[in-house]
Amino acid sequence: MYVDPDYLEPDLDEVYRLVEVHPFATLVTDVPELRIAHVPVQVRRDADGVRELVAHVAGADPFAESVRSGARLLVSVVGPAVYVSPSWYADRGLPTYNFVAIEIRGTCVPMDDPDAVRAHLMRLTADHERARKPGNGDREAGNGDHEQAREGGRWVPDGWARERITELLPELQAFTVRIDKVTAKLKLSQNRTPGDRLGVLAALDASPSSADRQVHDLMHVRFDAAGHPRDDAGR
């Protein structure tokens, strides 16, 4: 992935935070041939404090063969991407996009211990349930044929769910990705004037789109009230 120096994000803590916020990734390998998978990934530290990704695919997926062979992977995580209109600028400009794109390279290590795979699945579920906001789409506990276990409006695995997950473990191929290179591109109007940035921030702030709001928040922590870069990038 080509990254203009203006858009390079060097803060790995921020990069991994963005992966946790946008965990659905595209995985690509060319071992033994070009293959692709689309799965959620987790960020975690191993026993030595080294960051790695954890994921799984169906055991029947040809991608699982690549995992079992210890293939090298390219993991692509794309965060929010929003159209930027020149009408928002204080100066002349052309249409563009502001976006987040993260590329992680590493090597697959198959995860075959059933207890480790089960723990991965449980944490994956817990992470996603914790991240979402319970709303009107949630059924009331006990509504329907089966009562659902809940905590604070969020689904939690009950006895049936845990048993079903255990039954499915042999059908999955879980794995870690030992990371050796991370490249992050955050295009957030860094190349525009302070006045242009303020126009983009105002427009995104007024938008009902969740993606627009996410990009607004990423820009807000990086630029001050006058549109100038913050010394600490807001982090």
C-alpha positions in Angstrom: 0.0 0.0 0.0 1.4 3.4 -1.0 1.3 6.0 1.8 2.0 9.6 1.3 4.2 10.8 4.2 1.4 13.3 5.2 -0.9 10.4 5.9 1.3 7.9 7.6 0.2 7.0 11.2 3.3 6.1 13.2 1.6 5.5 16.5 1.1 1.7 16.8 -1.1 2.0 19.8 -3.5 4.2 17.8 -3.3 1.8 14.8 -4.2 -1.3 17.0 -7.0 0.7 18.6 -8.4 1.4 15.2 -8.2 -2.3 14.3 -10.2 -3.1 17.5 -12.8 -0.6 16.5 -13.0 -1.9 12.9 -12.1 -5.6 13.3 -13.6 -7.0 10.1 -10.6 -7.7 7.9 -9.6 -9.0 4.5 -6.9 -11.6 4.6 -4.8 -12.5 1.5 -2.2 -15.1 0.9 -0.5 -16.6 -2.2 0.4 -19.9 -0.5 0.0 -22.3 -2.2 -2.0 -20.0 -4.5 -3.8 -16.7 -4.3 -6.5 -17.0 -1.6 -8.7 -14.5 0.3 -10.8 -14.6 3.4 -13.0 -12.0 5.1 -13.2 -12.5 8.9 -13.2 -10.5 12.2 -9.7 -10.3 13.8 -8.7 -9.7 17.4 -5.7 -7.9 18.7 -3.9 -9.4 21.7 -0.5 -9.7 23.3 1.3 -13.0 23.6 3.2 -14.2 26.7 6.2 -12.1 25.7 4.1 -8.9 25.2 4.3 -9.1 21.4 1.2 -8.1 19.6 -0.5 -10.7 17.3 -3.9 -11.1 15.6 -6.3 -14.0 16.3 -8.9 -15.2 13.8 -10.6 -18.2 12.4 -12.0 -19.6 9.2 -14.1 -22.6 8.4 -12.1 -25.8 8.3 -13.6 -26.6 4.9 -12.4 -23.2 3.5 -9.3 -23.7 1.3 -7.8 -20.8 3.2 -7.5 -23.2 6.2 -5.0 -25.2 4.2 -2.9 -22.0 3.9 -3.2 -21.4 7.6 -2.0 -25.0 8.4 1.0 -24.6 6.2 2.1 -21.5 8.1 1.6 -19.1 5.2 2.4 -15.5 5.2 -0.6 -13.2 5.2 -1.5 -9.6 4.3 -4.3 -8.4 6.5 -6.2 -5.4 5.3 -8.4 -3.4 7.6 -10.4 -0.6 6.2 -12.0 1.9 8.6 -14.5 4.6 7.8 -14.3 6.2 4.4 -16.2 9.4 3.5 -16.6 11.6 0.5 -15.2 15.2 1.0 -16.9 17.9 -1.1 -14.9 20.9 -2.3 -17.9 23.0 -1.3 -16.8 22.5 2.3 -13.4 24.2 1.7 -12.5 27.8 2.4 -10.1 27.6 -0.7 -10.4 26.0 -4.1 -10.1 22.2 -4.2 -11.3 19.0 -5.8 -13.4 16.2 -4.6 -11.6 13.5 -2.5 -12.1 10.9 0.2 -10.9 10.9 3.8 -10.4 7.4 5.1 -8.5 4.9 7.3 -6.6 1.9 5.7 -4.4 -0.4 7.7 -2.1 -3.1 6.3 -0.6 -5.8 8.5 1.8 -8.5 7.4 2.7 -11.6 9.3 2.9 -15.4 9.5 0.1 -17.8 10.3 0.4 -20.1 13.4 -2.4 -22.7 13.6 -4.3 -22.8 16.8 -5.4 -26.4 17.5 -6.0 -26.5 21.2 -9.8 -26.7 21.6 -9.7 -24.7 24.9 -7.7 -21.9 23.2 -10.1 -21.8 20.3 -13.1 -21.7 22.6 -11.6 -18.9 24.6 -11.0 -17.0 21.3 -14.6 -17.4 20.2 -15.9 -16.4 23.6 -13.8 -13.3 23.7 -14.7 -12.4 20.2 -18.4 -12.5 21.1 -17.9 -10.6 24.3 -15.9 -7.9 22.4 -18.6 -7.4 19.8 -21.5 -7.4 22.3 -19.7 -4.9 24.5 -19.0 -2.6 21.5 -22.6 -2.5 20.3 -25.4 -0.3 21.7 -28.5 -2.4 22.7 -31.6 -1.0 20.9 -35.0 -1.6 19.6 -33.9 -4.6 17.5 -33.2 -6.6 20.6 -35.8 -9.1 21.6 -37.0 -9.1 25.2 -35.6 -11.9 27.3 -38.0 -14.9 27.1 -39.7 -13.5 24.0 -40.1 -16.4 21.5 -39.4 -20.1 21.8 -36.2 -19.8 23.7 -35.1 -17.5 26.5 -31.9 -15.6 25.8 -29.3 -14.9 28.4 -28.6 -11.2 28.7 -26.4 -8.8 30.7 -27.3 -5.1 30.5 -29.3 -5.8 27.3 -26.4 -7.6 25.6 -26.5 -11.3 24.6 -24.3 -13.7 26.6 -23.8 -17.4 25.8 -25.9 -19.6 27.9 -25.5 -23.4 28.4 -27.0 -24.2 25.0 -24.8 -21.7 23.2 -21.6 -23.0 24.9 -22.5 -26.6 24.1 -23.2 -25.7 20.4 -19.9 -23.8 20.2 -18.1 -26.8 21.5 -19.8 -29.0 18.9 -18.6 -26.7 16.1 -14.9 -26.5 17.2 -13.8 -29.3 15.0 -15.3 -27.5 12.0 -13.1 -24.4 12.5 -9.5 -23.5 11.9 -8.3 -20.8 14.3 -4.9 -19.2 14.1 -2.7 -16.4 15.2 -0.9 -14.0 12.9 2.6 -13.2 14.1 3.0 -9.6 13.0 6.2 -8.3 11.5 5.1 -5.2 9.6 2.3 -2.6 10.1 1.5 0.2 7.7 -1.4 2.6 8.5 -2.8 5.3 6.2 -5.0 7.9 7.8 -6.1 10.5 5.2 -7.7 13.2 7.2 -7.2 16.5 5.3 -3.7 16.8 6.5 -2.7 18.3 3.1 -5.4 21.0 3.3 -5.3 24.5 4.9 -6.7 25.1 8.4 -9.7 26.8 6.9 -10.4 23.8 4.7 -10.1 21.4 7.6 -12.6 23.5 9.7 -15.1 23.3 6.8 -14.7 19.5 6.5 -15.1 19.1 10.3 -18.2 21.3 10.4 -19.8 19.3 7.5 -19.0 15.9 9.0 -20.2 17.0 12.4 -23.6 18.0 10.9 -24.0 14.7 9.1 -26.3 11.9 10.3 -23.9 9.3 8.8 -22.1 7.2 11.3 -19.0 7.0 9.0 -19.0 10.8 8.7 -19.1 11.1 12.5 -16.3 8.6 12.9 -14.0 10.5 10.5 -15.0 13.8 12.2 -13.9 12.4 15.6 -10.6 11.2 14.1 -10.0 14.6 12.7 -11.1 16.4 15.9 -8.4 14.8 18.0 -5.8 15.7 15.5 -6.7 19.4 14.7 -7.5 22.2 17.2 -10.3 24.8 17.0 -8.4 26.8 14.5 -7.7 23.8 12.2 -4.0 23.5 13.1 -2.4 20.1 14.0 -2.4 19.5 17.8 1.1 19.0 19.2 0.1 15.7 20.8 -2.3 14.7 18.0 -5.0 14.7 20.6 -4.0 11.3 22.0 
